[in-house]
Amino acid sequence: MTQNLKLLPAHERPRERLVAQGAAALQDAELLAILLGTGVRGTNAVELGRALLQKFGGLSGLARCTVAELAGQRGIGPAKAVQLAAAFGLGARFARGEAESARLDSPAAIYGLLQAEMRLLSRECLRVVLLNAQLRLQRVVEVSSGTVNETVAHPRDVLQPVIQQGAYAFALVHNHPSGQADPSEADRRFTVRLAEAASLLQVKLVDHVIIGAPSPGRSGYFSFREAGLL
């Protein structure tokens, strides 16, 4: 039987538990309940959060939803949809901000810079990470956005911002919305062509990193450099 959260003892309510124990002590559904504020008739906010997570396959699937998709769910509506989208957006920006000051001299560092926001994308997106001589971030430029399983670009599209911004080096990053980071044959061919073009222009291609989703025993990304393909 559904129980109104207001009738629970204070130490069992999500808001009070967050104040007393911190966010880490709460389950995903409880954190969502705080953002949602209220449930609907017959379903409290925690149960509503749990239902959303189940429907969309967890937080990553829920975070990929557009505001319109969220607003169309039972018990959400436009106002709560905007609140959820804003919360996911802030989380992604925080993760990127933490990585921006680091040297981007490893695939793990490059992955850390963009994984939080690019794992939320429902379509493949290709971005160029421009680096200075110390291999620190200058700028991130989006080159193309494609379908759910393909993005289309030419090496000149990648190299144009590299030359225009006077970058010392660059990394290429794209996501696989499926969560599987293994490169396709098209990914491999494109990387070879790009490396050849970069060499001709005497700019350094640090790596091509494909962002997927972490799983037991797997890091969540594929690095062409680590795999010996660059």
C-alpha positions, 0 to 999 in steps of 0.5 A, spaced: 500 500 500 502 506 498 504 511 504 504 518 504 511 521 505 509 526 510 506 520 514 513 517 515 517 518 521 522 524 519 528 520 519 525 516 513 523 522 509 528 523 503 529 530 504 530 529 512 535 524 510 539 528 505 540 533 510 542 528 516 546 524 512 548 527 505 545 525 498 550 519 498 545 515 503 539 516 498 537 511 493 536 514 486 529 514 486 529 518 493 533 523 490 528 524 484 523 524 489 526 530 492 526 534 485 519 531 483 516 534 490 510 530 490 507 524 487 500 523 484 494 519 487 495 512 489 503 513 488 508 517 492 514 521 489 519 515 491 514 510 487 514 515 482 521 516 481 522 508 481 517 508 476 521 513 471 527 509 473 524 503 471 521 505 464 527 509 462 533 504 464 536 508 470 538 515 470 542 515 464 536 513 460 532 518 464 537 523 463 537 523 455 529 524 455 527 531 452 523 536 456 517 534 452 518 527 453 519 528 461 513 532 461 509 527 457 510 522 463 504 521 468 505 525 474 511 530 471 508 535 467 512 541 464 514 544 471 517 538 473 520 536 467 524 542 467 527 541 474 529 534 472 532 537 465 536 542 469 538 537 475 541 533 469 544 539 466 548 541 472 551 535 474 554 534 467 557 541 467 560 540 474 563 533 472 566 537 466 568 543 470 572 538 475 576 536 469 577 542 465 583 544 469 587 538 468 592 536 463 588 532 457 594 527 456 590 521 457 584 517 454 581 517 461 582 525 462 579 526 456 573 521 457 572 525 464 572 531 461 566 530 456 563 523 458 558 526 463 554 530 458 555 526 452 553 520 455 546 523 456 546 524 448 541 520 444 544 521 438 551 520 436 555 527 436 562 528 434 567 534 438 574 536 437 577 538 444 583 543 442 589 543 446 595 548 448 602 546 448 601 544 455 595 539 453 590 543 457 583 545 454 583 551 450 576 549 447 571 544 445 568 545 438 562 540 436 563 538 429 557 534 427 551 531 430 548 525 427 543 519 428 542 514 433 548 510 431 552 514 426 555 521 425 557 524 418 564 528 418 570 529 413 577 530 416 577 538 414 571 539 418 575 537 424 581 540 422 578 547 421 577 549 428 584 546 430 587 551 425 583 557 426 584 557 433 591 555 433 591 549 437 597 545 438 594 539 439 587 536 439 583 530 441 577 527 437 571 525 441 564 522 439 559 518 443 555 511 442 548 512 445 548 504 445 553 504 450 558 500 447 564 503 445 567 499 441 569 502 434 565 501 428 569 500 421 567 507 419 570 509 425 577 506 424 577 508 417 575 515 419 581 515 424 586 513 419 584 519 414 584 524 420 591 522 422 594 522 415 591 529 414 593 532 421 600 529 420 600 533 413 598 539 417 603 538 422 598 538 428 598 533 433 592 528 434 592 526 441 587 521 441 580 519 438 576 517 444 569 513 443 564 514 449 560 509 451 557 506 458 561 503 464 560 496 465 563 491 470 570 490 467 570 495 462 572 503 463 566 506 458 570 508 453 575 506 447 581 509 446 585 509 439 591 511 442 591 505 447 589 500 442 595 502 438 591 504 432 594 511 432 
